[in-house]
Amino acid sequence: MTIAQDKTRVIYPDCDGNPMSDNTKQFRWIVVIKENLEILFADNPDVFIAGDLLWYPQEGNNRIRQAPDVVVAFGRPKGDRGSYRQWEENDISPQVVFEILSPRNRLKEMAKKLKFYDQYGVEEYYIFDPDRLDFHGWLRNPDGTLGVIEQPENWQSPRLGIRFELQDEQFTIYHPNGDRFLTPTELAKQSESQRQEAESQRQRAEAAEERVRELEARLRELGGDRDNEET
C-alpha cells in the first residue's frame, strides 16, 4: 500500500465529541467575537472565519487536531466546511485564533493548545477568561516562535486591526473604526433603530415634497387670480 493510498483511507471527523461551550458566558463571547469579525470582513471574500471548527494541519493524521473557539484564515475563501483540512486550503494555516476559557479548562490543556498553535503557524493567539477577566495574547516573533504580548490590556491586533481594552473590570473589543463589538441582540436593536431612522427620514422627505407641491399649487392659484384681476 502506498502512502497516498493510506492517506485516502484516513477519516477526518467533523466533531470531536466536546461541547462548543460549557456555559452561557463562554458561548456569548464566542458568538460576539465570531459574528463581529464576520461583519468586519464581510466584504472580503478571502477571509474565512469560523467557530469551534476542527483544524487538521497534517494530511494522513487525524489525531493531530484542535478546535479553536474562533479561527480566522486570511487568503481562504468564505464558505461552509465540516473541518479545516490545511492541505486542502493551499496549506495555509489560520493566522488568528481565540480561546474563551471556561471553568473546565485546565492549565495542561491550554499549554498543549499553545504548543499546537505555535508549531502550526498561528500568528496571533488570544485567550480570554470571562470569569476572572484575564486576557492574554501571543504574537509570532521574528524568530518564528509565539511570544507573549506584554501589555495585552490595551492592544491592537496587527492582522485584524481590532483593539482590546481591559480596564475597570470590563473587557471590550473595538472595531478599527472605534465601534464596540456588539452582541447579536445589540446588533439587531441597532439595525432596527437604523431602519426606523431611515423610515423617519423618508417620511420627512415625503412631507417636505408634499409641502413644496402645495406651495407651488398655491402660487399657481395666486398667479391665476392676478391674471383675472388684470383682465
N, C-alpha and C positions, 0 to 999 in steps of 0.2 A: 504494500500500500504506500503510495507517495504522500508527501507532506501535504500537497494540495488536496488530495482526496480526503485525507484525515481532517483537514480544516472544514470541508464541506459537511462533515458529519457532526460537527460541534453545534449544539443548540444554545442559543443565547436568550435566556428567558427575559421577558419584559417586566417581570415582577420578582422582587427578592423576598417577598413574604412579610416585609416590615411595613408598618403603617406610615403614611405620609407625615403624620404629626401625632404627638401624644396629648395635646391639649389645645384649647381654643386660642390661647395666646400665641403659641408657636405657629399654628395654622394661619392665624390672621397676619402675622409678619411675613410668612412665606408668600401669601397671596398679595399683600401690599407691595413687596419688592418685585415679585414677578410681573404683576399687572402694570405697575408704573414703568418698569423697564420696557414692557411691550408697547406702552403708549409712547415712550421716549423714542423708540426705534421703529415706530410703526411705518414710517416712510422709507425705511432702508430694507430692501428685500434680502440683503445678505447678512443679517444679524439674526441668529437663531437663539431663542430664549425658551427655557423650559423649567418646570418644577418637578422635583422628585423623579427624575428620569435616569435610568441606569446607563452608566457610561462604561463601555468596554474599550480599553485602549489597545488591546493586543488581539489580533485575529488568531483563532485557534485555542484561546484560553478564556473560558467563561468564568473562571474563578477570580480573575483579576478584574475587579469592578468596584464602582462606587455609585451612589445615587445622591448627588448633591441636592440640597433643598431648592436652590436656584442656580442655574447654569447659563452662561452666556458664551456663545461661539460666534466670533466675527469671521466673516468670509464663508459662512454656510447659509444656504437658503432657508427661509421660513418654511414651515410645513410640518405635518404630523409625522411622528416617529414612535415606534414601540420602544426603542432604545437608541442610544448614541453609540454606534459602532465606528470607531475612529477611522478604520481602514476604508470605510465606505464614505467618509467625509473628507476626502483628499488628505487624509492623515493629519487633519487639523484638530488639535486638542482644544477644548474650551479654554478661553483665556481668563474668564472671571467666574468665581464660584462663591456662593453664600451658604453658610450653615447657620440655622437658627437652633439654639440649644434648647433642650427640654430636660426635666429632672432625670430622665432615663439615661442621658448621655454620660459616658464615663471618660476619664482622662486618657485611659489606654486607647479607647476607641477614637478619640479626637486626635491622638498622636499618630495613629495609623492613617487617618484621613490626611493629615498634614503631610506625612511621608508620601502618600499616594499622589497628592496634588503637586508636590514638589517634583517627584520623579517623572510625572507625565505632562509637565509643561504648562501648568496653570500660572498665569502672570500675576493675578491678584486673588487673594483668598481672604474672605471676611467671615468672622464669627461673631454672632450677637446672642447674648443671653438675656432674654426679656425679663426673667425673674430677678436676676442680680444687676441688671442694667450694666453689663460688661460688654464692651465692644473691642475687638482685636482685629488686626489686619496684617497681612504679609504681602510683600511686593517682591517680584523677581529682581534680583541684583544683577549687576553686570557680569558677575562670576557665574551666573546661571542658576543660583540657588534662591529659594524663597527666604527673604529676610524680614524680620519683624518691623512693622511700621511703628516708630517711636511715639508718635502723638496721633493716634487714630481718632481721638475725640473731636478733632477739627481737621478733617482730611478730605481731599478731593481725589476721586478715582481718576487716574490718568487715562484709562480706557473708556470709562463710561461718562466721565465729566460730571457725575453727581457728587454731592458733598454730604458728608456725615457730620452730625453735631451731637455731642453728648454733654449736656450741662443741665444743672438744676433738676437732676433726677429725671431727665427726659431725653429720649433718643429720637432724633429727627433726621430724615433724609431729604435732601433738596435736589430738584431738577437743576440742570445747568442754568436755566433762566431764573432760578431763585424760588420757584414754586415748591411748596412742600409736597412730599409723597402723600397721597390721599388714600383712604380706604375705599373699597368699591361702593359703599354706601355714600361716602362723601362725594365720590366722583359722580354718582347718579344724581345726587342733590344738586351738584354744581351744574351738571348737564341740564337738569330741569330748570334751574334758575336762569341759565343762559337761554334756554328755549323760551321761557316766559318773557325775558327781557327783549328777545328778538321779536316776539309776538307783540309786545307793547310798542316797540319802535315801529313795527309795521302798521299798527292801528293808528299811532300818532301821525305817521306819514300819510295814511289814507285820509285821516281827518283834516290834515293840513291841505291836501289836494282838494278835498271837498269844499273847504272854505275858499280856496282860490277860485274854484269853479263858480261858487255862489257869488263871489265878488265880481268876477268877470261878467256874469249874467246880469248882476245889478248895474254894472257900468254900462252894459249894452242897453239896458232899460232906460237909464238916465239919458244916454245919448239919443235914444229914440224920442224921449219926452221933449228934449231941447229942439229936435228937428220939427216936431209937431207944433211947438210954440212959435217957431220962426216962419212957418208956412201960413 
